[in-house]
Structures are given as C-alpha cells and as structure tokens.
Amino acid sequence: ATRALAREAESKGVRLVAHAPVIAIDTTGGRVEGVRTDRERVVADVVVDAAGPWADQVAALAGVRVPVAPRRIEIVASESLAPMTRMVWGGNGLYCRQDARGRLHFGAEGPPWDPPARHFMLDVTAPTLQRIGRRMLELVPGLAGVGVTHAWSGIIAPTPDLMPVIDATAGPSGFVIAAAFAGNGFGTAPAVGEIVADLITTGRSTFDVTPLALDRFAGVSAV
Ligand SMILES: Cc1cc2nc3c(=O)[nH]c(=O)nc-3n(C[C@H](O)[C@H](O)[C@H](O)COP(=O)(O)OP(=O)(O)OC[C@H]3O[C@@H](n4cnc5c(N)ncnc54)[C@H](O)[C@@H]3O)c2cc1C
C-alpha cells in the first residue's frame, strides 16, 4: 500500500526523497522556513512531522516535545481455521483478526510494554510470546491445540492516552504534527491524510481535531 501511495503521489508531481533523515528544522520569527536533511536544504512554508514513533525527536528540532516513545509490539499467527468473523476483536490485553487464509493474527498491545525500542526491529521475544499465548487461551479456551505458525514484531508509537497527536498550532507557525498512531495508524490513514492536507492548505480541518491537540499532554511524559 505504501508503494502504491508513493507512485500515485509522484504521478501528481510530489518529489519523494527516501533515506534522507531530517536533521534540522529552520525557523525565523516564530515561523518554519524549511528543513535540512543529511544531504540538502528544503525550503517550505509548512513542515509536517509524521515521524511516527520518532515524532518527538523530529519535533524537538522545532523546540516542541511530543510524549511518545518507540515501543515494540509482537504478533502471533495461527494455522488456518474456519472463518469466524471479519471484525477486529480483542480483550485481556490482546487484539485479534482473521486474515483471508483463515489465520488468526493476535498480539499484545501492552502494557506491560517491551523495553523502549532504540531502533526499528522485527524480532520477537519468548516472554512476550508466552504472555500473548497465555492471554489468548484465557480469552478463548477453545483455541487450545490450535497450532502457531510464525510471529513477528514492529514498532508503534503510543502516547500516554494511546491517541494520536494531530495539531497545527503547537510550536512555530507552519509546523504540523500528525503522529503517534499506536496500533491504528494504517486504518485511519485515509482520514488523517485528508485532515493534514486541509491543515497544510487552509490551516484548519472540517473535522474537529481539538481532542488530539498536543497541549492535552502539558507536563506529561512518554509512557
Ligand atoms: C505488528 C504491528 C501490527 C499493526 N497492525 C495494524 C493494523 O492492523 N491496523 C492499523 O491500522 N495499524 C496497525 N499497526 C499500526 C500501524 O502500522 C502504525 O500506526 C502506522 O504505520 C503509523 O504510520 P506513521 O506513518 O504515522 O508512522 P511510521 O509508519 O512509523 O512512519 C514514520 C516514518 O518516519 C521516518 N522518520 C523517523 N525519523 C525521521 C527523520 N528524522 N527524518 C525523516 N524521516 C524520519 C521513519 O523512517 C518512518 O518511515 C500495526 C503496527 C505493528 C507494529
């Protein structure tokens, strides 16, 4: 999906620059002027911090703090089962969905969280997998005896209230934050994209995003 979106954006004239970390955000008189990557300076009236779990590091370049830290979550896949439901369901600290081949994908969202992730990682850990298995059987005892085929992990970005930050007013003018989507960032991306496009072009959204403003975390640290 990411590649398809990238192709579509490029076909509309967007210049994408991959593997070029932003290392500075230029501001003057309380307004952003652009960013510097490790290879070039890009002049811009608006800078969007969509750095996910690393949003705080990028925001700090503009003098803003976002209470989010990279956290690993681990997911387990079962063998194929007869269709149950197309709903995503959860409980007991887990969420679960069934894929098109009938495999259950289930995992722990925390807390307790794995230790903070220092970098992107895909490996899994025995204690967390055991906790996921135990919680799943407590929730659905009928799954005892169902085989597990594989497991993987990834990095998410939980805030203290597990809700994202979408904000165009924090920090210097022209600085927009759209980050910290925890375990729901893929599903919500189309709506968030529309909101951010409105914030960039008009400075406001027809959706009320004030509950997602950064200032709800004044004085609060990352989980
Ligand atoms: C195992 C797992 C299962 C999930 N399942 C679901 C699901 O079923 N449904 C769902 O909706 N969501 C799911 N999610 C969550 C979803 O993947 C995330 O919420 C979503 O990917 C967040 O997107 P994002 O663009 O905000 O951040 P990311 O996808 O994390 O992107 C942030 C980007 O910022 C870049 N970056 C960081 N620092 C800098 C810098 N200094 N300069 C430039 N770029 C920088 C990073 O390289 C990265 O490419 C799952 C996540 C995991 C880990």
The ligand as a MOL file (V3000), in Angstrom:
LIG
                    3D

  0  0  0     0  0            999 V3000
M  V30 BEGIN CTAB
M  V30 COUNTS 53 58 0 0 0
M  V30 BEGIN ATOM
M  V30 1 C 2.8850 -5.5260 14.3950 0
M  V30 2 C 2.0030 -4.3530 14.0570 0
M  V30 3 C 0.6900 -4.5560 13.6250 0
M  V30 4 C -0.1160 -3.4660 13.3000 0
M  V30 5 N -1.3960 -3.6890 12.8650 0
M  V30 6 C -2.1680 -2.6370 12.4940 0
M  V30 7 C -3.4900 -2.8470 11.9870 0
M  V30 8 O -3.9700 -3.9880 11.8710 0
M  V30 9 N -4.2210 -1.7500 11.6300 0
M  V30 10 C -3.7330 -0.4770 11.7470 0
M  V30 11 O -4.4350 0.4780 11.4190 0
M  V30 12 N -2.4850 -0.2460 12.2220 0
M  V30 13 C -1.6990 -1.2900 12.6030 0
M  V30 14 N -0.4490 -1.0790 13.1060 0
M  V30 15 C -0.0120 0.3020 13.3530 0
M  V30 16 C 0.4400 0.9970 12.0990 0
M  V30 17 O 1.4230 0.2090 11.4430 0
M  V30 18 C 1.0330 2.3650 12.5130 0
M  V30 19 O 0.1120 3.0820 13.3120 0
M  V30 20 C 1.3470 3.1810 11.2790 0
M  V30 21 O 2.2920 2.5050 10.4710 0
M  V30 22 C 1.9030 4.5420 11.6820 0
M  V30 23 O 2.1960 5.2370 10.4950 0
M  V30 24 P 3.0440 6.5550 10.5280 0
M  V30 25 O 3.2240 6.9590 9.0930 0
M  V30 26 O 2.4560 7.5380 11.4930 0
M  V30 27 O 4.4380 6.1390 11.1760 0
M  V30 28 P 5.5960 5.1100 10.5950 0
M  V30 29 O 4.9300 4.1580 9.6550 0
M  V30 30 O 6.2690 4.6300 11.8010 0
M  V30 31 O 6.4790 6.0930 9.7520 0
M  V30 32 C 7.3170 7.0450 10.3650 0
M  V30 33 C 8.4150 7.3520 9.3690 0
M  V30 34 O 9.1840 8.4620 9.8360 0
M  V30 35 C 10.5130 8.2250 9.4390 0
M  V30 36 N 11.4260 9.0690 10.2230 0
M  V30 37 C 11.7960 8.9300 11.5180 0
M  V30 38 N 12.6690 9.8990 11.8570 0
M  V30 39 C 12.8440 10.6750 10.7510 0
M  V30 40 C 13.6360 11.8270 10.4540 0
M  V30 41 N 14.4250 12.4180 11.3670 0
M  V30 42 N 13.5920 12.3390 9.1920 0
M  V30 43 C 12.7870 11.7850 8.2450 0
M  V30 44 N 12.0130 10.6880 8.4660 0
M  V30 45 C 12.0500 10.1480 9.7110 0
M  V30 46 C 10.7190 6.7380 9.6720 0
M  V30 47 O 11.8260 6.2700 8.9330 0
M  V30 48 C 9.3920 6.1850 9.1620 0
M  V30 49 O 9.4690 5.8890 7.7870 0
M  V30 50 C 0.3910 -2.1500 13.4290 0
M  V30 51 C 1.7180 -1.9490 13.8540 0
M  V30 52 C 2.5090 -3.0370 14.1690 0
M  V30 53 C 3.9210 -2.7850 14.6180 0
M  V30 END ATOM
M  V30 BEGIN BOND
M  V30 1 1 1 2
M  V30 2 1 2 3
M  V30 3 2 2 52
M  V30 4 2 3 4
M  V30 5 1 4 5
M  V30 6 1 4 50
M  V30 7 2 5 6
M  V30 8 1 6 7
M  V30 9 1 6 13
M  V30 10 2 7 8
M  V30 11 1 7 9
M  V30 12 1 9 10
M  V30 13 2 10 11
M  V30 14 1 10 12
M  V30 15 2 12 13
M  V30 16 1 13 14
M  V30 17 1 14 15
M  V30 18 1 14 50
M  V30 19 1 15 16
M  V30 20 1 16 17
M  V30 21 1 16 18
M  V30 22 1 18 19
M  V30 23 1 18 20
M  V30 24 1 20 21
M  V30 25 1 20 22
M  V30 26 1 22 23
M  V30 27 1 23 24
M  V30 28 2 24 25
M  V30 29 1 24 26
M  V30 30 1 24 27
M  V30 31 1 27 28
M  V30 32 2 28 29
M  V30 33 1 28 30
M  V30 34 1 28 31
M  V30 35 1 31 32
M  V30 36 1 32 33
M  V30 37 1 33 34
M  V30 38 1 33 48
M  V30 39 1 34 35
M  V30 40 1 35 36
M  V30 41 1 35 46
M  V30 42 1 36 37
M  V30 43 1 36 45
M  V30 44 2 37 38
M  V30 45 1 38 39
M  V30 46 1 39 40
M  V30 47 2 39 45
M  V30 48 1 40 41
M  V30 49 2 40 42
M  V30 50 1 42 43
M  V30 51 2 43 44
M  V30 52 1 44 45
M  V30 53 1 46 47
M  V30 54 1 46 48
M  V30 55 1 48 49
M  V30 56 2 50 51
M  V30 57 1 51 52
M  V30 58 1 52 53
M  V30 END BOND
M  V30 END CTAB
M  END
